Amino acid sequence: MIVTVTRSGGFAGLTKHGELDTSAEPDADRLEAAARALGAKDLGTGRPQPDRYVYRLEVRDAQDADATRQTVHTVAEQDVDAATAWLLDRVLSS
């Protein structure tokens, strides 16, 4: 599974991008479970608040080279729960 995160907004308005192939990670099961759980969650309004981040998450199968069947989620910083925060941190720090 490939998880891509783009963080935008914040006080300085900077953008940060990260991508992680879960198959190469020792905690792949936990990463993939957190990514799959995004579809079942209420991720909030996605409306940014002043000086806060907005995250765009793209999830796709590693064999889907042209990303034709990717899932895209947008979540505002104030709507991020603990499991999603962990996933975002792992992808952005990779």
Number of C-alpha atoms within 10 A of each C-alpha: 19 21 25 19 24 19 22 19 19 16 10 9 12 10 13 13 15 17 18 19 18 19 14 9 11 9 10 14 12 14 25 18 12 17 22 14 12 19 12 7 10 10 18 13 11 16 14 18 13 9 12 15 21 23 22 17 23 18 22 20 16 14 9 12 10 9 14 9 11 14 16 15 14 19 22 21 22 16 17 17 11 9 15 19 13 13 20 24 12 15 21 17 12 10
